[in-house]
């Protein structure tokens, strides 16, 4: 199971600042078990955002949002509603956020995709039921809101937090030329979203105590130890 905890509401509202029309995507799998992103939590988040003056365009809770096979049949019929959103907030693990982002791109949409949770447990990402990909390292301090829903901690060979190392060539990784440079991917997506200026924000070193294993998640208390 992929363990997740809720981000503070203030952090979520900061990520959603400037976006009026919001689509909500949860997960009826691991996030439901953790009581962070099932149908009930998505409905509660919708009510909270409405209190803040947001318009909720749609709510969806695929069985496994981090699995393309499970997420696509639920999200694909919502393409028109997605088109009408300013941003999509995902209550799921880091893999779920990135699958939602990948599917919006597959549908020809470039919408900001934001995370409402922090991932704190192990995961394997299955794409189309055939390939297992590592999309998230469950660092416990998710920065996807600042990197256009692409994880540099996982996708960058050096896990750099403030841009590329300078060794990449033609968009490929210095450590492994067969891989795309994570920061080139992040830059290109942020450019498409008109958010390149946000790359100037300095990202402080992560609090690696949140990633120290083994960890215990107290679900009812929403507390990580």
Order of alpha helices (4+ residues) and beta strands (2+ residues): beta-alpha-beta-alpha-alpha-beta-alpha-alpha-beta-alpha-beta-beta-beta-beta-alpha-alpha-beta-beta
